Amino acid sequence: SSPILRDDLVMGDYQRDVFELLVRRGDVGAIQLKVDECVGLALDAIGGVDKPLGRELQRLAGEFAGLQTMEQLDGPLVALKDYLKDIQ
């Protein structure tokens, strides 16, 4: 039921399967790495952290990266997903 799995067109079937496995395992570190990969692609697409959109994306990603439990991921993940949708 994760919004990033439902709505993210960048994640192909393989990536979705991998991400779903990480969520089931509760592997916060690996989930953060996968999200960081997606954020990196988005940052490249919008011109990097030197642009206003990139700075905000980096700020949101930084908040997400600092979390340590699965329960903490929901709010920041939704904020990150919503921001990425808004800037598409």
PDB file of N, CA, C and O in Angstrom:
ATOM      1  N   SER A   1       0.818  -1.201   0.000  1.00  0.00           N
ATOM      2  CA  SER A   1       0.000   0.000   0.000  1.00  0.00           C
ATOM      3  C   SER A   1       0.855   1.256   0.000  1.00  0.00           C
ATOM      4  O   SER A   1       0.331   2.360   0.150  1.00  0.00           O
ATOM      5  N   SER A   2       2.139   1.107  -0.163  1.00  0.00           N
ATOM      6  CA  SER A   2       3.024   2.270  -0.148  1.00  0.00           C
ATOM      7  C   SER A   2       2.739   3.172  -1.342  1.00  0.00           C
ATOM      8  O   SER A   2       2.612   2.687  -2.466  1.00  0.00           O
ATOM      9  N   PRO A   3       2.636   4.483  -1.110  1.00  0.00           N
ATOM     10  CA  PRO A   3       2.371   5.392  -2.229  1.00  0.00           C
ATOM     11  C   PRO A   3       3.486   5.401  -3.264  1.00  0.00           C
ATOM     12  O   PRO A   3       3.219   5.613  -4.447  1.00  0.00           O
ATOM     13  N   ILE A   4       4.706   5.180  -2.858  1.00  0.00           N
ATOM     14  CA  ILE A   4       5.803   5.177  -3.824  1.00  0.00           C
ATOM     15  C   ILE A   4       5.694   3.966  -4.749  1.00  0.00           C
ATOM     16  O   ILE A   4       6.100   4.044  -5.909  1.00  0.00           O
ATOM     17  N   LEU A   5       5.164   2.868  -4.266  1.00  0.00           N
ATOM     18  CA  LEU A   5       4.982   1.684  -5.116  1.00  0.00           C
ATOM     19  C   LEU A   5       3.806   1.858  -6.061  1.00  0.00           C
ATOM     20  O   LEU A   5       3.869   1.433  -7.214  1.00  0.00           O
ATOM     21  N   ARG A   6       2.744   2.474  -5.588  1.00  0.00           N
ATOM     22  CA  ARG A   6       1.538   2.624  -6.409  1.00  0.00           C
ATOM     23  C   ARG A   6       1.724   3.629  -7.520  1.00  0.00           C
ATOM     24  O   ARG A   6       1.287   3.393  -8.647  1.00  0.00           O
ATOM     25  N   ASP A   7       2.368   4.753  -7.224  1.00  0.00           N
ATOM     26  CA  ASP A   7       2.299   5.900  -8.111  1.00  0.00           C
ATOM     27  C   ASP A   7       3.569   6.220  -8.873  1.00  0.00           C
ATOM     28  O   ASP A   7       3.516   6.976  -9.843  1.00  0.00           O
ATOM     29  N   ASP A   8       4.690   5.684  -8.483  1.00  0.00           N
ATOM     30  CA  ASP A   8       5.946   6.080  -9.107  1.00  0.00           C
ATOM     31  C   ASP A   8       6.149   5.330 -10.408  1.00  0.00           C
ATOM     32  O   ASP A   8       6.360   4.117 -10.410  1.00  0.00           O
ATOM     33  N   LEU A   9       6.083   6.062 -11.524  1.00  0.00           N
ATOM     34  CA  LEU A   9       6.226   5.447 -12.838  1.00  0.00           C
ATOM     35  C   LEU A   9       7.668   5.063 -13.136  1.00  0.00           C
ATOM     36  O   LEU A   9       7.920   4.241 -14.018  1.00  0.00           O
ATOM     37  N   VAL A  10       8.624   5.654 -12.406  1.00  0.00           N
ATOM     38  CA  VAL A  10      10.041   5.351 -12.636  1.00  0.00           C
ATOM     39  C   VAL A  10      10.352   3.913 -12.227  1.00  0.00           C
ATOM     40  O   VAL A  10      11.207   3.261 -12.826  1.00  0.00           O
ATOM     41  N   MET A  11       9.654   3.426 -11.208  1.00  0.00           N
ATOM     42  CA  MET A  11       9.950   2.086 -10.709  1.00  0.00           C
ATOM     43  C   MET A  11       9.279   1.046 -11.597  1.00  0.00           C
ATOM     44  O   MET A  11       8.052   0.953 -11.633  1.00  0.00           O
ATOM     45  N   GLY A  12      10.075   0.273 -12.306  1.00  0.00           N
ATOM     46  CA  GLY A  12       9.535  -0.802 -13.124  1.00  0.00           C
ATOM     47  C   GLY A  12       9.118  -1.973 -12.254  1.00  0.00           C
ATOM     48  O   GLY A  12       9.262  -1.924 -11.033  1.00  0.00           O
ATOM     49  N   ASP A  13       8.607  -3.017 -12.868  1.00  0.00           N
ATOM     50  CA  ASP A  13       8.158  -4.184 -12.103  1.00  0.00           C
ATOM     51  C   ASP A  13       9.269  -4.775 -11.258  1.00  0.00           C
ATOM     52  O   ASP A  13       9.035  -5.147 -10.108  1.00  0.00           O
ATOM     53  N   TYR A  14      10.463  -4.867 -11.799  1.00  0.00           N
ATOM     54  CA  TYR A  14      11.581  -5.421 -11.033  1.00  0.00           C
ATOM     55  C   TYR A  14      11.855  -4.574  -9.792  1.00  0.00           C
ATOM     56  O   TYR A  14      11.980  -5.103  -8.687  1.00  0.00           O
ATOM     57  N   GLN A  15      11.945  -3.271  -9.978  1.00  0.00           N
ATOM     58  CA  GLN A  15      12.226  -2.381  -8.859  1.00  0.00           C
ATOM     59  C   GLN A  15      11.111  -2.444  -7.817  1.00  0.00           C
ATOM     60  O   GLN A  15      11.377  -2.402  -6.616  1.00  0.00           O
ATOM     61  N   ARG A  16       9.880  -2.545  -8.270  1.00  0.00           N
ATOM     62  CA  ARG A  16       8.764  -2.651  -7.329  1.00  0.00           C
ATOM     63  C   ARG A  16       8.892  -3.915  -6.491  1.00  0.00           C
ATOM     64  O   ARG A  16       8.666  -3.887  -5.282  1.00  0.00           O
ATOM     65  N   ASP A  17       9.252  -5.020  -7.130  1.00  0.00           N
ATOM     66  CA  ASP A  17       9.416  -6.275  -6.393  1.00  0.00           C
ATOM     67  C   ASP A  17      10.513  -6.156  -5.350  1.00  0.00           C
ATOM     68  O   ASP A  17      10.350  -6.599  -4.213  1.00  0.00           O
ATOM     69  N   VAL A  18      11.622  -5.564  -5.735  1.00  0.00           N
ATOM     70  CA  VAL A  18      12.736  -5.376  -4.808  1.00  0.00           C
ATOM     71  C   VAL A  18      12.301  -4.489  -3.650  1.00  0.00           C
ATOM     72  O   VAL A  18      12.572  -4.796  -2.488  1.00  0.00           O
ATOM     73  N   PHE A  19      11.630  -3.392  -3.968  1.00  0.00           N
ATOM     74  CA  PHE A  19      11.196  -2.458  -2.934  1.00  0.00           C
ATOM     75  C   PHE A  19      10.184  -3.105  -1.997  1.00  0.00           C
ATOM     76  O   PHE A  19      10.254  -2.921  -0.782  1.00  0.00           O
ATOM     77  N   GLU A  20       9.246  -3.861  -2.557  1.00  0.00           N
ATOM     78  CA  GLU A  20       8.263  -4.553  -1.721  1.00  0.00           C
ATOM     79  C   GLU A  20       8.943  -5.513  -0.761  1.00  0.00           C
ATOM     80  O   GLU A  20       8.542  -5.611   0.399  1.00  0.00           O
ATOM     81  N   LEU A  21       9.963  -6.219  -1.220  1.00  0.00           N
ATOM     82  CA  LEU A  21      10.712  -7.133  -0.358  1.00  0.00           C
ATOM     83  C   LEU A  21      11.386  -6.364   0.780  1.00  0.00           C
ATOM     84  O   LEU A  21      11.362  -6.807   1.928  1.00  0.00           O
ATOM     85  N   LEU A  22      11.975  -5.235   0.471  1.00  0.00           N
ATOM     86  CA  LEU A  22      12.627  -4.429   1.509  1.00  0.00           C
ATOM     87  C   LEU A  22      11.622  -3.926   2.537  1.00  0.00           C
ATOM     88  O   LEU A  22      11.918  -3.887   3.731  1.00  0.00           O
ATOM     89  N   VAL A  23      10.435  -3.543   2.077  1.00  0.00           N
ATOM     90  CA  VAL A  23       9.392  -3.080   2.992  1.00  0.00           C
ATOM     91  C   VAL A  23       8.940  -4.228   3.888  1.00  0.00           C
ATOM     92  O   VAL A  23       8.790  -4.051   5.097  1.00  0.00           O
ATOM     93  N   ARG A  24       8.721  -5.407   3.299  1.00  0.00           N
ATOM     94  CA  ARG A  24       8.308  -6.562   4.112  1.00  0.00           C
ATOM     95  C   ARG A  24       9.357  -6.919   5.161  1.00  0.00           C
ATOM     96  O   ARG A  24       9.018  -7.298   6.282  1.00  0.00           O
ATOM     97  N   ARG A  25      10.620  -6.796   4.794  1.00  0.00           N
ATOM     98  CA  ARG A  25      11.704  -7.095   5.726  1.00  0.00           C
ATOM     99  C   ARG A  25      11.894  -5.988   6.761  1.00  0.00           C
ATOM    100  O   ARG A  25      12.500  -6.213   7.809  1.00  0.00           O
ATOM    101  N   GLY A  26      11.382  -4.809   6.472  1.00  0.00           N
ATOM    102  CA  GLY A  26      11.575  -3.675   7.371  1.00  0.00           C
ATOM    103  C   GLY A  26      12.997  -3.139   7.337  1.00  0.00           C
ATOM    104  O   GLY A  26      13.497  -2.614   8.332  1.00  0.00           O
ATOM    105  N   ASP A  27      13.641  -3.275   6.191  1.00  0.00           N
ATOM    106  CA  ASP A  27      15.038  -2.865   6.025  1.00  0.00           C
ATOM    107  C   ASP A  27      15.104  -1.366   5.702  1.00  0.00           C
ATOM    108  O   ASP A  27      15.170  -0.968   4.539  1.00  0.00           O
ATOM    109  N   VAL A  28      15.084  -0.551   6.760  1.00  0.00           N
ATOM    110  CA  VAL A  28      15.036   0.903   6.607  1.00  0.00           C
ATOM    111  C   VAL A  28      16.236   1.419   5.811  1.00  0.00           C
ATOM    112  O   VAL A  28      16.073   2.259   4.925  1.00  0.00           O
ATOM    113  N   GLY A  29      17.426   0.933   6.112  1.00  0.00           N
ATOM    114  CA  GLY A  29      18.630   1.391   5.426  1.00  0.00           C
ATOM    115  C   GLY A  29      18.580   1.136   3.929  1.00  0.00           C
ATOM    116  O   GLY A  29      18.937   2.009   3.138  1.00  0.00           O
ATOM    117  N   ALA A  30      18.140  -0.048   3.536  1.00  0.00           N
ATOM    118  CA  ALA A  30      18.056  -0.381   2.113  1.00  0.00           C
ATOM    119  C   ALA A  30      16.946   0.423   1.429  1.00  0.00           C
ATOM    120  O   ALA A  30      17.094   0.824   0.275  1.00  0.00           O
ATOM    121  N   ILE A  31      15.847   0.658   2.128  1.00  0.00           N
ATOM    122  CA  ILE A  31      14.765   1.477   1.580  1.00  0.00           C
ATOM    123  C   ILE A  31      15.284   2.896   1.338  1.00  0.00           C
ATOM    124  O   ILE A  31      15.003   3.498   0.301  1.00  0.00           O
ATOM    125  N   GLN A  32      16.030   3.417   2.284  1.00  0.00           N
ATOM    126  CA  GLN A  32      16.588   4.758   2.130  1.00  0.00           C
ATOM    127  C   GLN A  32      17.553   4.821   0.952  1.00  0.00           C
ATOM    128  O   GLN A  32      17.588   5.823   0.237  1.00  0.00           O
ATOM    129  N   LEU A  33      18.330   3.774   0.742  1.00  0.00           N
ATOM    130  CA  LEU A  33      19.234   3.748  -0.413  1.00  0.00           C
ATOM    131  C   LEU A  33      18.462   3.773  -1.728  1.00  0.00           C
ATOM    132  O   LEU A  33      18.829   4.499  -2.651  1.00  0.00           O
ATOM    133  N   LYS A  34      17.391   2.980  -1.816  1.00  0.00           N
ATOM    134  CA  LYS A  34      16.574   2.948  -3.037  1.00  0.00           C
ATOM    135  C   LYS A  34      15.915   4.307  -3.295  1.00  0.00           C
ATOM    136  O   LYS A  34      15.886   4.785  -4.429  1.00  0.00           O
ATOM    137  N   VAL A  35      15.387   4.922  -2.232  1.00  0.00           N
ATOM    138  CA  VAL A  35      14.762   6.229  -2.388  1.00  0.00           C
ATOM    139  C   VAL A  35      15.825   7.254  -2.786  1.00  0.00           C
ATOM    140  O   VAL A  35      15.562   8.132  -3.607  1.00  0.00           O
ATOM    141  N   ASP A  36      17.013   7.147  -2.211  1.00  0.00           N
ATOM    142  CA  ASP A  36      18.100   8.052  -2.550  1.00  0.00           C
ATOM    143  C   ASP A  36      18.475   7.946  -4.028  1.00  0.00           C
ATOM    144  O   ASP A  36      18.793   8.953  -4.660  1.00  0.00           O
ATOM    145  N   GLU A  37      18.438   6.740  -4.577  1.00  0.00           N
ATOM    146  CA  GLU A  37      18.703   6.557  -6.010  1.00  0.00           C
ATOM    147  C   GLU A  37      17.670   7.315  -6.844  1.00  0.00           C
ATOM    148  O   GLU A  37      18.017   7.982  -7.819  1.00  0.00           O
ATOM    149  N   CYS A  38      16.402   7.209  -6.454  1.00  0.00           N
ATOM    150  CA  CYS A  38      15.335   7.913  -7.171  1.00  0.00           C
ATOM    151  C   CYS A  38      15.494   9.422  -7.036  1.00  0.00           C
ATOM    152  O   CYS A  38      15.304  10.160  -8.003  1.00  0.00           O
ATOM    153  N   VAL A  39      15.839   9.875  -5.846  1.00  0.00           N
ATOM    154  CA  VAL A  39      16.045  11.302  -5.616  1.00  0.00           C
ATOM    155  C   VAL A  39      17.215  11.804  -6.465  1.00  0.00           C
ATOM    156  O   VAL A  39      17.156  12.903  -7.016  1.00  0.00           O
ATOM    157  N   GLY A  40      18.260  11.014  -6.569  1.00  0.00           N
ATOM    158  CA  GLY A  40      19.402  11.393  -7.399  1.00  0.00           C
ATOM    159  C   GLY A  40      19.009  11.591  -8.847  1.00  0.00           C
ATOM    160  O   GLY A  40      19.452  12.542  -9.490  1.00  0.00           O
ATOM    161  N   LEU A  41      18.185  10.704  -9.363  1.00  0.00           N
ATOM    162  CA  LEU A  41      17.688  10.845 -10.741  1.00  0.00           C
ATOM    163  C   LEU A  41      16.854  12.115 -10.891  1.00  0.00           C
ATOM    164  O   LEU A  41      16.977  12.838 -11.880  1.00  0.00           O
ATOM    165  N   ALA A  42      16.012  12.374  -9.905  1.00  0.00           N
ATOM    166  CA  ALA A  42      15.166  13.563  -9.956  1.00  0.00           C
ATOM    167  C   ALA A  42      16.011  14.829  -9.880  1.00  0.00           C
ATOM    168  O   ALA A  42      15.756  15.795 -10.599  1.00  0.00           O
ATOM    169  N   LEU A  43      17.022  14.823  -9.006  1.00  0.00           N
ATOM    170  CA  LEU A  43      17.901  15.989  -8.894  1.00  0.00           C
ATOM    171  C   LEU A  43      18.604  16.275 -10.216  1.00  0.00           C
ATOM    172  O   LEU A  43      18.714  17.429 -10.630  1.00  0.00           O
ATOM    173  N   ASP A  44      19.073  15.235 -10.869  1.00  0.00           N
ATOM    174  CA  ASP A  44      19.712  15.410 -12.184  1.00  0.00           C
ATOM    175  C   ASP A  44      18.731  16.024 -13.186  1.00  0.00           C
ATOM    176  O   ASP A  44      19.094  16.895 -13.976  1.00  0.00           O
ATOM    177  N   ALA A  45      17.497  15.558 -13.138  1.00  0.00           N
ATOM    178  CA  ALA A  45      16.494  16.019 -14.094  1.00  0.00           C
ATOM    179  C   ALA A  45      16.113  17.484 -13.881  1.00  0.00           C
ATOM    180  O   ALA A  45      15.757  18.174 -14.836  1.00  0.00           O
ATOM    181  N   ILE A  46      16.185  17.961 -12.641  1.00  0.00           N
ATOM    182  CA  ILE A  46      15.767  19.346 -12.378  1.00  0.00           C
ATOM    183  C   ILE A  46      16.938  20.310 -12.265  1.00  0.00           C
ATOM    184  O   ILE A  46      16.746  21.480 -11.934  1.00  0.00           O
ATOM    185  N   GLY A  47      18.132  19.842 -12.531  1.00  0.00           N
ATOM    186  CA  GLY A  47      19.275  20.739 -12.567  1.00  0.00           C
ATOM    187  C   GLY A  47      20.143  20.759 -11.327  1.00  0.00           C
ATOM    188  O   GLY A  47      21.027  21.607 -11.208  1.00  0.00           O
ATOM    189  N   GLY A  48      19.912  19.853 -10.408  1.00  0.00           N
ATOM    190  CA  GLY A  48      20.777  19.732  -9.241  1.00  0.00           C
ATOM    191  C   GLY A  48      20.359  20.601  -8.064  1.00  0.00           C
ATOM    192  O   GLY A  48      19.325  21.269  -8.094  1.00  0.00           O
ATOM    193  N   VAL A  49      21.186  20.574  -7.030  1.00  0.00           N
ATOM    194  CA  VAL A  49      20.869  21.263  -5.777  1.00  0.00           C
ATOM    195  C   VAL A  49      21.119  22.768  -5.855  1.00  0.00           C
ATOM    196  O   VAL A  49      20.820  23.492  -4.905  1.00  0.00           O
ATOM    197  N   ASP A  50      21.660  23.243  -6.967  1.00  0.00           N
ATOM    198  CA  ASP A  50      21.880  24.681  -7.122  1.00  0.00           C
ATOM    199  C   ASP A  50      20.599  25.408  -7.521  1.00  0.00           C
ATOM    200  O   ASP A  50      20.541  26.637  -7.478  1.00  0.00           O
ATOM    201  N   LYS A  51      19.590  24.663  -7.904  1.00  0.00           N
ATOM    202  CA  LYS A  51      18.298  25.237  -8.292  1.00  0.00           C
ATOM    203  C   LYS A  51      17.353  25.199  -7.096  1.00  0.00           C
ATOM    204  O   LYS A  51      17.490  24.329  -6.236  1.00  0.00           O
ATOM    205  N   PRO A  52      16.393  26.131  -7.022  1.00  0.00           N
ATOM    206  CA  PRO A  52      15.451  26.138  -5.885  1.00  0.00           C
ATOM    207  C   PRO A  52      14.701  24.815  -5.706  1.00  0.00           C
ATOM    208  O   PRO A  52      14.537  24.344  -4.580  1.00  0.00           O
ATOM    209  N   LEU A  53      14.243  24.212  -6.813  1.00  0.00           N
ATOM    210  CA  LEU A  53      13.538  22.924  -6.702  1.00  0.00           C
ATOM    211  C   LEU A  53      14.461  21.848  -6.151  1.00  0.00           C
ATOM    212  O   LEU A  53      14.042  21.003  -5.359  1.00  0.00           O
ATOM    213  N   GLY A  54      15.714  21.884  -6.573  1.00  0.00           N
ATOM    214  CA  GLY A  54      16.682  20.901  -6.104  1.00  0.00           C
ATOM    215  C   GLY A  54      17.013  21.063  -4.636  1.00  0.00           C
ATOM    216  O   GLY A  54      17.193  20.071  -3.929  1.00  0.00           O
ATOM    217  N   ARG A  55      17.095  22.297  -4.166  1.00  0.00           N
ATOM    218  CA  ARG A  55      17.385  22.522  -2.746  1.00  0.00           C
ATOM    219  C   ARG A  55      16.263  21.981  -1.870  1.00  0.00           C
ATOM    220  O   ARG A  55      16.513  21.353  -0.841  1.00  0.00           O
ATOM    221  N   GLU A  56      15.017  22.231  -2.292  1.00  0.00           N
ATOM    222  CA  GLU A  56      13.886  21.729  -1.518  1.00  0.00           C
ATOM    223  C   GLU A  56      13.838  20.197  -1.556  1.00  0.00           C
ATOM    224  O   GLU A  56      13.563  19.556  -0.542  1.00  0.00           O
ATOM    225  N   LEU A  57      14.102  19.626  -2.712  1.00  0.00           N
ATOM    226  CA  LEU A  57      14.124  18.166  -2.823  1.00  0.00           C
ATOM    227  C   LEU A  57      15.218  17.590  -1.927  1.00  0.00           C
ATOM    228  O   LEU A  57      15.002  16.583  -1.254  1.00  0.00           O
ATOM    229  N   GLN A  58      16.367  18.211  -1.916  1.00  0.00           N
ATOM    230  CA  GLN A  58      17.459  17.736  -1.064  1.00  0.00           C
ATOM    231  C   GLN A  58      17.085  17.849   0.412  1.00  0.00           C
ATOM    232  O   GLN A  58      17.424  16.969   1.204  1.00  0.00           O
ATOM    233  N   ARG A  59      16.394  18.918   0.788  1.00  0.00           N
ATOM    234  CA  ARG A  59      15.968  19.084   2.183  1.00  0.00           C
ATOM    235  C   ARG A  59      15.012  17.962   2.588  1.00  0.00           C
ATOM    236  O   ARG A  59      15.167  17.359   3.650  1.00  0.00           O
ATOM    237  N   LEU A  60      14.021  17.685   1.734  1.00  0.00           N
ATOM    238  CA  LEU A  60      13.062  16.618   2.027  1.00  0.00           C
ATOM    239  C   LEU A  60      13.743  15.257   2.084  1.00  0.00           C
ATOM    240  O   LEU A  60      13.439  14.437   2.950  1.00  0.00           O
ATOM    241  N   ALA A  61      14.663  15.024   1.158  1.00  0.00           N
ATOM    242  CA  ALA A  61      15.389  13.748   1.141  1.00  0.00           C
ATOM    243  C   ALA A  61      16.265  13.613   2.381  1.00  0.00           C
ATOM    244  O   ALA A  61      16.416  12.516   2.917  1.00  0.00           O
ATOM    245  N   GLY A  62      16.838  14.712   2.835  1.00  0.00           N
ATOM    246  CA  GLY A  62      17.653  14.682   4.048  1.00  0.00           C
ATOM    247  C   GLY A  62      16.847  14.307   5.276  1.00  0.00           C
ATOM    248  O   GLY A  62      17.320  13.562   6.134  1.00  0.00           O
ATOM    249  N   GLU A  63      15.630  14.823   5.362  1.00  0.00           N
ATOM    250  CA  GLU A  63      14.745  14.459   6.476  1.00  0.00           C
ATOM    251  C   GLU A  63      14.432  12.965   6.435  1.00  0.00           C
ATOM    252  O   GLU A  63      14.428  12.294   7.467  1.00  0.00           O
ATOM    253  N   PHE A  64      14.174  12.459   5.252  1.00  0.00           N
ATOM    254  CA  PHE A  64      13.860  11.040   5.081  1.00  0.00           C
ATOM    255  C   PHE A  64      15.069  10.167   5.434  1.00  0.00           C
ATOM    256  O   PHE A  64      14.921   9.115   6.054  1.00  0.00           O
ATOM    257  N   ALA A  65      16.249  10.607   5.038  1.00  0.00           N
ATOM    258  CA  ALA A  65      17.465   9.817   5.258  1.00  0.00           C
ATOM    259  C   ALA A  65      17.820   9.694   6.737  1.00  0.00           C
ATOM    260  O   ALA A  65      18.499   8.744   7.128  1.00  0.00           O
ATOM    261  N   GLY A  66      17.377  10.626   7.555  1.00  0.00           N
ATOM    262  CA  GLY A  66      17.721  10.598   8.971  1.00  0.00           C
ATOM    263  C   GLY A  66      16.841   9.705   9.831  1.00  0.00           C
ATOM    264  O   GLY A  66      17.064   9.605  11.038  1.00  0.00           O
ATOM    265  N   LEU A  67      15.858   9.061   9.243  1.00  0.00           N
ATOM    266  CA  LEU A  67      14.919   8.243  10.023  1.00  0.00           C
ATOM    267  C   LEU A  67      15.488   6.852  10.283  1.00  0.00           C
ATOM    268  O   LEU A  67      16.334   6.358   9.538  1.00  0.00           O
ATOM    269  N   GLN A  68      15.002   6.233  11.362  1.00  0.00           N
ATOM    270  CA  GLN A  68      15.593   4.949  11.750  1.00  0.00           C
ATOM    271  C   GLN A  68      14.610   3.800  11.875  1.00  0.00           C
ATOM    272  O   GLN A  68      15.032   2.649  11.984  1.00  0.00           O
ATOM    273  N   THR A  69      13.308   4.075  11.862  1.00  0.00           N
ATOM    274  CA  THR A  69      12.334   2.989  11.981  1.00  0.00           C
ATOM    275  C   THR A  69      11.304   3.061  10.862  1.00  0.00           C
ATOM    276  O   THR A  69      11.090   4.121  10.275  1.00  0.00           O
ATOM    277  N   MET A  70      10.675   1.945  10.570  1.00  0.00           N
ATOM    278  CA  MET A  70       9.643   1.879   9.540  1.00  0.00           C
ATOM    279  C   MET A  70       8.487   2.824   9.873  1.00  0.00           C
ATOM    280  O   MET A  70       7.921   3.447   8.975  1.00  0.00           O
ATOM    281  N   GLU A  71       8.137   2.933  11.141  1.00  0.00           N
ATOM    282  CA  GLU A  71       7.026   3.769  11.555  1.00  0.00           C
ATOM    283  C   GLU A  71       7.284   5.242  11.257  1.00  0.00           C
ATOM    284  O   GLU A  71       6.343   5.997  11.012  1.00  0.00           O
ATOM    285  N   GLN A  72       8.530   5.651  11.276  1.00  0.00           N
ATOM    286  CA  GLN A  72       8.891   7.042  11.027  1.00  0.00           C
ATOM    287  C   GLN A  72       8.878   7.391   9.544  1.00  0.00           C
ATOM    288  O   GLN A  72       8.853   8.572   9.200  1.00  0.00           O
ATOM    289  N   LEU A  73       8.894   6.415   8.669  1.00  0.00           N
ATOM    290  CA  LEU A  73       9.043   6.668   7.236  1.00  0.00           C
ATOM    291  C   LEU A  73       7.803   7.260   6.563  1.00  0.00           C
ATOM    292  O   LEU A  73       7.931   8.009   5.595  1.00  0.00           O
ATOM    293  N   ASP A  74       6.625   6.941   7.050  1.00  0.00           N
ATOM    294  CA  ASP A  74       5.390   7.303   6.342  1.00  0.00           C
ATOM    295  C   ASP A  74       5.271   8.786   6.007  1.00  0.00           C
ATOM    296  O   ASP A  74       5.177   9.139   4.831  1.00  0.00           O
ATOM    297  N   GLY A  75       5.273   9.652   6.998  1.00  0.00           N
ATOM    298  CA  GLY A  75       5.069  11.084   6.760  1.00  0.00           C
ATOM    299  C   GLY A  75       6.098  11.678   5.808  1.00  0.00           C
ATOM    300  O   GLY A  75       5.724  12.291   4.808  1.00  0.00           O
ATOM    301  N   PRO A  76       7.384  11.511   6.097  1.00  0.00           N
ATOM    302  CA  PRO A  76       8.400  12.059   5.201  1.00  0.00           C
ATOM    303  C   PRO A  76       8.373  11.437   3.797  1.00  0.00           C
ATOM    304  O   PRO A  76       8.673  12.119   2.817  1.00  0.00           O
ATOM    305  N   LEU A  77       8.025  10.175   3.696  1.00  0.00           N
ATOM    306  CA  LEU A  77       7.943   9.532   2.382  1.00  0.00           C
ATOM    307  C   LEU A  77       6.803  10.121   1.563  1.00  0.00           C
ATOM    308  O   LEU A  77       6.953  10.358   0.365  1.00  0.00           O
ATOM    309  N   VAL A  78       5.674  10.356   2.202  1.00  0.00           N
ATOM    310  CA  VAL A  78       4.535  10.958   1.510  1.00  0.00           C
ATOM    311  C   VAL A  78       4.880  12.388   1.084  1.00  0.00           C
ATOM    312  O   VAL A  78       4.541  12.800  -0.026  1.00  0.00           O
ATOM    313  N   ALA A  79       5.553  13.148   1.958  1.00  0.00           N
ATOM    314  CA  ALA A  79       5.953  14.522   1.608  1.00  0.00           C
ATOM    315  C   ALA A  79       6.901  14.515   0.410  1.00  0.00           C
ATOM    316  O   ALA A  79       6.778  15.345  -0.491  1.00  0.00           O
ATOM    317  N   LEU A  80       7.835  13.586   0.407  1.00  0.00           N
ATOM    318  CA  LEU A  80       8.784  13.464  -0.698  1.00  0.00           C
ATOM    319  C   LEU A  80       8.074  13.078  -1.987  1.00  0.00           C
ATOM    320  O   LEU A  80       8.335  13.657  -3.042  1.00  0.00           O
ATOM    321  N   LYS A  81       7.191  12.118  -1.907  1.00  0.00           N
ATOM    322  CA  LYS A  81       6.428  11.672  -3.081  1.00  0.00           C
ATOM    323  C   LYS A  81       5.563  12.806  -3.627  1.00  0.00           C
ATOM    324  O   LYS A  81       5.525  13.031  -4.837  1.00  0.00           O
ATOM    325  N   ASP A  82       4.872  13.518  -2.743  1.00  0.00           N
ATOM    326  CA  ASP A  82       4.019  14.611  -3.181  1.00  0.00           C
ATOM    327  C   ASP A  82       4.828  15.721  -3.850  1.00  0.00           C
ATOM    328  O   ASP A  82       4.393  16.294  -4.849  1.00  0.00           O
ATOM    329  N   TYR A  83       5.994  16.019  -3.303  1.00  0.00           N
ATOM    330  CA  TYR A  83       6.832  17.052  -3.896  1.00  0.00           C
ATOM    331  C   TYR A  83       7.296  16.635  -5.277  1.00  0.00           C
ATOM    332  O   TYR A  83       7.276  17.437  -6.211  1.00  0.00           O
ATOM    333  N   LEU A  84       7.712  15.387  -5.412  1.00  0.00           N
ATOM    334  CA  LEU A  84       8.153  14.895  -6.724  1.00  0.00           C
ATOM    335  C   LEU A  84       7.004  14.959  -7.747  1.00  0.00           C
ATOM    336  O   LEU A  84       7.229  15.288  -8.912  1.00  0.00           O
ATOM    337  N   LYS A  85       5.790  14.648  -7.313  1.00  0.00           N
ATOM    338  CA  LYS A  85       4.641  14.742  -8.222  1.00  0.00           C
ATOM    339  C   LYS A  85       4.394  16.190  -8.620  1.00  0.00           C
ATOM    340  O   LYS A  85       4.095  16.481  -9.778  1.00  0.00           O
ATOM    341  N   ASP A  86       4.522  17.100  -7.652  1.00  0.00           N
ATOM    342  CA  ASP A  86       4.255  18.517  -7.917  1.00  0.00           C
ATOM    343  C   ASP A  86       5.250  19.110  -8.911  1.00  0.00           C
ATOM    344  O   ASP A  86       4.879  19.977  -9.702  1.00  0.00           O
ATOM    345  N   ILE A  87       6.482  18.669  -8.887  1.00  0.00           N
ATOM    346  CA  ILE A  87       7.498  19.281  -9.750  1.00  0.00           C
ATOM    347  C   ILE A  87       7.661  18.574 -11.091  1.00  0.00           C
ATOM    348  O   ILE A  87       8.491  18.977 -11.905  1.00  0.00           O
ATOM    349  N   GLN A  88       6.897  17.549 -11.321  1.00  0.00           N
ATOM    350  CA  GLN A  88       6.995  16.830 -12.595  1.00  0.00           C
ATOM    351  C   GLN A  88       6.679  17.724 -13.760  1.00  0.00           C
ATOM    352  O   GLN A  88       6.715  17.279 -14.908  1.00  0.00           O
TER     353      GLN A  88
END
